[in-house]
Amino acid sequence: MKFNRFFKQLNYHIGVMGKIQLSDFTEEMLNFDQWVDDVVTYVRFNPAPVIIDQISALGSSRVLSDYIEEGKAVLPANSYDALSRVIEATATLQSLVQESIEKAKGKFADLPEAFAYKNAADLFDRAVTGGFLTSTYQPKADTDIYMQKVIAFAIGELLKLTPRHKWSHFEVLWDIDYANKLSSVPISDRQFQRAAPIMALYPEVDFTALVKPKDDAFFTAAYGTRPVRMMYKELVRNGYISKETMVDDFLSIFNFGKHKTMKQVEWTNDQRHLAYFVYLAFTKTNKDCWVKAHACFTIKGAAPNIGSMKSGLVSLQSKNTFDNYDPVLKRIASEYNNA
């Protein structure tokens, strides 16, 4: 398609030579408006896949947009206007492609392309009927991130999604940000039990793997259970973990004790103190201590944010007061590491 060639040549001139001489494109610019009108008319009446694919191959107009924005003060008015028309036309054509794709999806228009077919829609419809998703397949106000993970797990299992796409398509559909990636959201026993009505919608799915943490989610203990028990007593006595935490709950985050599954431990202080403690107590014997902290602890019922823990620790380390930020936590960590 002529427009593709013209558009790519413009991008090439900017990328390689850093500038454009529109006089080199006189013929193209004279016919430009007619090209665009012809393509728009053709696609509206005959959205042939080959044309849709060619328009999709145009790519981003970011290079052109940055070029005219940076050169706005020095570009001749006719050059600025001409290039602006190219950018607008590109946006129009790409919007046309998206319209065509959505129209082709028909009743699946509210689902991303990965789920735009009957079998997938039927599985989402179960959650709609159950009252957990809206008619446009978005989570209802009381369907929290943990429930969303259970729904995604069930549908992903039944559609046999690859590990690479096990969560990503759902994160796109529900606009889930990086900090709350479904793969990183831990499902506790309490949350698992609360999700029973969702699991009842998908009786053919085995949800065991969802609540059972991977081996790398547990902390590796330095010297066995005795130092862990001592650390538990000190953390409870000094108010860093809830007094309702039983010793076997705490042992479970090391894969010790009587519990068959991990019991997340509620940290009653703030996130920065947790980061300080995790760094001092666990970095020597746990390569992925932040991932493990995210899986093993909660603060006000929610998993701590990995990025915030790391940045909070960096901020502390930049200050001269780091060594004495919390003498009690430092002592507890030291006694654990030197038991």
C-alpha positions as CSV (number, residue, x, y, z in Angstrom):
1,M,0.0,0.0,0.0
2,K,1.3,3.4,-1.0
3,F,0.5,5.0,2.4
4,N,2.6,2.4,4.2
5,R,5.6,3.0,2.0
6,F,5.3,6.8,2.4
7,F,4.8,6.6,6.2
8,K,7.8,4.3,6.7
9,Q,10.0,6.5,4.5
10,L,9.1,9.5,6.7
11,N,10.1,7.5,9.8
12,Y,13.3,6.3,8.1
13,H,14.4,9.9,7.2
14,I,13.9,11.0,10.8
15,G,15.5,8.0,12.4
16,V,18.6,7.9,10.1
17,M,19.1,11.6,9.0
18,G,17.3,13.3,11.8
19,K,15.2,15.5,9.4
20,I,12.7,15.5,6.6
21,Q,12.8,17.4,3.3
22,L,9.1,17.4,2.2
23,S,10.2,18.4,-1.3
24,D,11.4,14.8,-1.6
25,F,7.8,13.7,-1.2
26,T,6.0,16.2,-3.5
27,E,4.1,13.6,-5.5
28,E,3.0,11.7,-2.3
29,M,1.8,14.9,-0.6
30,L,-0.2,15.9,-3.7
31,N,-2.1,12.6,-3.6
32,F,-2.1,12.1,0.2
33,D,-5.7,13.2,0.9
34,Q,-7.1,11.0,-1.9
35,W,-5.1,8.0,-0.7
36,V,-6.6,8.3,2.8
37,D,-10.1,8.8,1.5
38,D,-9.8,5.8,-0.7
39,V,-8.5,3.5,2.1
40,V,-11.2,4.6,4.5
41,T,-14.0,4.1,2.0
42,Y,-12.6,0.7,0.9
43,V,-12.2,-0.6,4.5
44,R,-15.7,0.6,5.5
45,F,-17.3,-1.3,2.7
46,N,-14.9,-4.2,2.3
47,P,-12.8,-4.8,5.5
48,A,-10.6,-7.4,3.8
49,P,-8.1,-9.0,6.2
50,V,-5.2,-8.2,3.9
51,I,-5.9,-4.5,4.1
52,I,-6.5,-4.6,7.8
53,D,-3.2,-6.3,8.3
54,Q,-1.4,-3.7,6.2
55,I,-2.8,-0.8,8.2
56,S,-2.0,-2.6,11.4
57,A,1.6,-2.9,10.2
58,L,1.9,0.9,10.1
59,G,3.1,1.0,13.7
60,S,3.3,4.1,16.0
61,S,3.4,7.7,14.8
62,R,5.4,8.6,17.9
63,V,8.6,9.4,16.0
64,L,6.8,11.9,13.7
65,S,4.9,13.4,16.7
66,D,8.1,13.9,18.7
67,Y,9.8,15.4,15.6
68,I,7.1,18.1,14.9
69,E,6.7,18.8,18.6
70,E,10.4,19.4,19.1
71,G,10.7,21.4,15.9
72,K,7.5,23.3,16.2
73,A,9.3,26.6,16.6
74,V,11.5,26.2,13.6
75,L,9.6,24.1,11.1
76,P,8.0,26.0,8.2
77,A,4.2,26.2,8.7
78,N,3.4,24.2,5.6
79,S,5.7,21.4,6.7
80,Y,4.2,21.4,10.2
81,D,0.7,21.2,8.8
82,A,1.5,18.5,6.3
83,L,3.1,16.3,8.9
84,S,0.3,16.9,11.3
85,R,-2.1,15.6,8.6
86,V,-0.1,12.5,8.2
87,I,-0.2,11.8,12.0
88,E,-4.0,12.5,12.1
89,A,-4.5,10.2,9.1
90,T,-2.5,7.4,10.7
91,A,-4.6,7.7,13.9
92,T,-7.8,7.6,11.7
93,L,-6.7,4.5,9.9
94,Q,-5.7,2.7,13.1
95,S,-9.0,3.6,14.7
96,L,-10.7,2.2,11.6
97,V,-8.8,-1.1,12.1
98,Q,-9.8,-1.3,15.7
99,E,-13.5,-0.7,14.8
100,S,-13.3,-3.4,12.2
101,I,-11.8,-5.9,14.7
102,E,-14.4,-5.0,17.4
103,K,-17.2,-5.4,14.8
104,A,-15.8,-8.8,13.8
105,K,-15.8,-9.9,17.4
106,G,-19.6,-9.1,17.6
107,K,-21.0,-10.1,20.9
108,F,-17.5,-10.7,22.2
109,A,-16.5,-7.0,21.8
110,D,-16.1,-6.6,25.6
111,L,-13.4,-9.3,25.7
112,P,-9.8,-9.0,24.6
113,E,-8.9,-10.9,21.5
114,A,-7.5,-13.8,23.5
115,F,-11.0,-14.5,24.9
116,A,-13.1,-13.4,21.9
117,Y,-14.8,-16.7,21.2
118,K,-17.7,-18.7,22.5
119,N,-16.0,-21.2,24.9
120,A,-14.2,-18.4,26.7
121,A,-17.2,-16.1,26.8
122,D,-19.3,-19.0,28.3
123,L,-16.8,-19.3,31.1
124,F,-16.9,-15.6,31.9
125,D,-20.7,-15.7,31.7
126,R,-20.7,-18.1,34.7
127,A,-19.1,-15.3,36.8
128,V,-21.5,-12.8,35.4
129,T,-24.5,-15.0,36.4
130,G,-22.9,-15.6,39.8
131,G,-22.8,-11.9,40.4
132,F,-19.1,-11.4,40.4
133,L,-18.6,-9.7,37.0
134,T,-20.7,-7.1,35.2
135,S,-22.3,-7.8,31.8
136,T,-19.2,-6.3,30.2
137,Y,-17.0,-8.8,32.1
138,Q,-15.6,-6.3,34.6
139,P,-15.2,-7.0,38.3
140,K,-18.1,-5.7,40.4
141,A,-17.3,-3.3,43.2
142,D,-17.2,-6.1,45.9
143,T,-15.2,-8.5,43.7
144,D,-11.7,-7.8,45.2
145,I,-8.3,-8.7,43.7
146,Y,-8.3,-12.1,45.5
147,M,-11.7,-13.1,44.0
148,Q,-10.5,-11.9,40.6
149,K,-7.5,-14.2,40.9
150,V,-9.8,-17.2,41.7
151,I,-11.9,-16.4,38.6
152,A,-8.9,-16.0,36.4
153,F,-7.4,-19.3,37.7
154,A,-10.6,-21.2,37.0
155,I,-11.0,-19.8,33.4
156,G,-7.3,-20.2,32.7
157,E,-7.3,-23.8,33.8
158,L,-10.3,-24.6,31.6
159,L,-8.9,-22.8,28.6
160,K,-5.5,-24.5,29.2
161,L,-3.7,-21.2,29.0
162,T,0.1,-21.4,28.8
163,P,2.1,-20.4,31.9
164,R,3.2,-17.2,30.0
165,H,-0.4,-16.1,29.6
166,K,-1.9,-17.6,32.7
167,W,-2.6,-14.2,34.2
168,S,-1.6,-11.6,31.6
169,H,-4.8,-11.6,29.6
170,F,-6.9,-11.1,32.7
171,E,-4.7,-8.3,33.8
172,V,-5.3,-6.6,30.5
173,L,-9.1,-7.2,30.6
174,W,-9.4,-5.8,34.2
175,D,-6.7,-3.1,33.8
176,I,-4.7,-4.5,36.7
177,D,-1.5,-2.5,37.4
178,Y,2.0,-3.9,37.9
179,A,1.9,-3.5,41.7
180,N,-1.1,-5.9,41.9
181,K,-0.1,-8.5,39.4
182,L,-2.3,-11.5,39.8
183,S,0.7,-13.8,39.9
184,S,2.0,-12.0,43.0
185,V,-1.4,-11.9,44.9
186,P,-1.3,-14.5,47.7
187,I,-4.4,-16.5,48.5
188,S,-4.7,-17.2,52.2
189,D,-6.8,-19.9,53.7
190,R,-9.4,-17.3,54.8
191,Q,-9.6,-15.8,51.3
192,F,-9.8,-19.4,49.8
193,Q,-12.8,-20.2,52.0
194,R,-14.4,-16.8,51.1
195,A,-14.1,-17.6,47.4
196,A,-16.1,-20.9,47.8
197,P,-19.1,-19.4,45.9
198,I,-16.9,-18.6,42.9
199,M,-15.3,-22.1,42.9
200,A,-18.8,-23.6,43.0
201,L,-19.3,-22.0,39.5
202,Y,-16.4,-24.0,38.2
203,P,-16.8,-27.5,39.8
204,E,-14.6,-29.2,37.2
205,V,-11.5,-27.2,38.3
206,D,-9.1,-28.4,41.0
207,F,-8.2,-25.2,43.0
208,T,-5.7,-26.9,45.3
209,A,-2.7,-25.4,43.5
210,L,-4.0,-21.9,43.9
211,V,-3.8,-21.9,47.7
212,K,-0.7,-24.1,48.0
213,P,2.4,-21.9,47.9
214,K,5.4,-22.9,45.8
215,D,8.5,-24.1,47.6
216,D,10.3,-20.8,46.9
217,A,7.5,-18.8,48.7
218,F,8.7,-20.1,52.1
219,F,11.6,-18.5,54.0
220,T,14.7,-20.7,54.4
221,A,15.5,-21.0,58.1
222,A,19.1,-20.3,59.1
223,Y,19.4,-23.0,61.9
224,G,16.2,-25.0,62.2
225,T,13.1,-24.4,64.3
226,R,14.6,-23.3,67.6
227,P,15.8,-19.8,66.5
228,V,12.5,-19.4,64.6
229,R,10.5,-20.0,67.8
230,M,12.7,-17.6,69.7
231,M,12.2,-14.9,67.0
232,Y,8.5,-15.5,67.1
233,K,8.3,-14.9,70.9
234,E,10.3,-11.7,70.6
235,L,8.2,-10.3,67.7
236,V,5.0,-11.0,69.6
237,R,6.4,-9.6,72.9
238,N,7.5,-6.4,71.2
239,G,4.3,-5.9,69.2
240,Y,5.6,-6.5,65.7
241,I,3.2,-9.3,64.9
242,S,-0.3,-9.9,66.1
243,K,-0.7,-11.6,69.5
244,E,-3.3,-13.8,67.8
245,T,-0.5,-15.3,65.7
246,M,0.1,-18.9,67.0
247,V,3.6,-20.3,66.9
248,D,2.6,-22.8,64.3
249,D,1.3,-20.0,62.1
250,F,4.7,-18.4,62.3
251,L,6.5,-21.7,61.7
252,S,4.4,-22.2,58.6
253,I,6.1,-19.4,56.7
254,F,9.3,-21.5,57.0
255,N,7.4,-24.6,56.0
256,F,7.7,-25.9,59.5
257,G,5.1,-26.8,62.1
258,K,1.7,-28.6,62.0
259,H,-0.1,-26.6,59.3
260,K,-0.4,-28.2,55.9
261,T,-0.5,-24.8,54.2
262,M,1.1,-21.5,54.9
263,K,-0.6,-19.1,57.3
264,Q,0.2,-15.5,56.4
265,V,1.5,-13.6,59.4
266,E,0.0,-10.2,60.1
267,W,2.7,-7.5,60.7
268,T,1.3,-4.9,63.0
269,N,3.9,-2.2,62.4
270,D,4.4,-0.3,59.2
271,Q,5.9,-1.5,55.9
272,R,9.2,0.2,56.3
273,H,9.9,-1.5,59.6
274,L,9.0,-4.8,57.9
275,A,11.5,-4.1,55.1
276,Y,14.1,-3.3,57.7
277,F,13.5,-6.5,59.6
278,V,13.4,-8.7,56.4
279,Y,16.6,-7.3,55.2
280,L,18.4,-7.8,58.5
281,A,17.0,-11.2,59.3
282,F,16.7,-13.0,56.0
283,T,18.9,-11.7,53.2
284,K,21.8,-14.0,54.3
285,T,19.9,-17.2,53.7
286,N,17.1,-16.1,51.3
287,K,18.0,-14.9,47.8
288,D,14.4,-13.7,47.0
289,C,13.6,-12.4,50.4
290,W,11.2,-9.6,49.1
291,V,9.1,-12.1,47.1
292,K,8.9,-14.3,50.2
293,A,8.0,-11.4,52.4
294,H,5.2,-10.5,50.0
295,A,3.9,-14.1,50.2
296,C,4.3,-14.6,53.9
297,F,3.3,-11.3,55.6
298,T,0.3,-9.1,55.5
299,I,-0.2,-5.5,56.7
300,K,-3.8,-4.6,57.6
301,G,-4.9,-7.8,55.7
302,A,-3.1,-6.9,52.4
303,A,0.2,-8.2,51.1
304,P,3.1,-5.7,51.4
305,N,4.2,-4.1,48.1
306,I,7.6,-5.4,46.9
307,G,8.6,-2.2,45.2
308,S,7.7,0.0,48.2
309,M,9.6,-2.3,50.6
310,K,12.7,-2.1,48.4
311,S,12.5,1.7,47.9
312,G,11.8,2.2,51.6
313,L,14.9,0.3,52.5
314,V,17.1,2.2,50.0
315,S,15.8,5.4,51.6
316,L,16.8,4.2,55.0
317,Q,20.2,3.0,53.9
318,S,21.0,6.5,52.5
319,K,20.7,7.9,56.0
320,N,23.3,7.8,58.8
321,T,20.6,6.5,61.2
322,F,20.1,3.2,59.3
323,D,22.0,1.0,61.9
324,N,19.9,2.4,64.7
325,Y,16.6,2.8,62.9
326,D,15.0,0.2,65.2
327,P,17.4,-1.2,67.8
328,V,14.8,-3.8,68.9
329,L,14.3,-5.3,65.4
330,K,18.0,-5.2,64.8
331,R,18.6,-7.2,68.0
332,I,15.9,-9.8,67.2
333,A,17.4,-10.3,63.7
334,S,20.9,-10.5,65.0
335,E,20.0,-13.1,67.6
336,Y,18.2,-15.2,64.9
337,N,21.2,-15.0,62.5
338,N,23.7,-15.9,65.3
339,A,21.8,-18.5,67.2
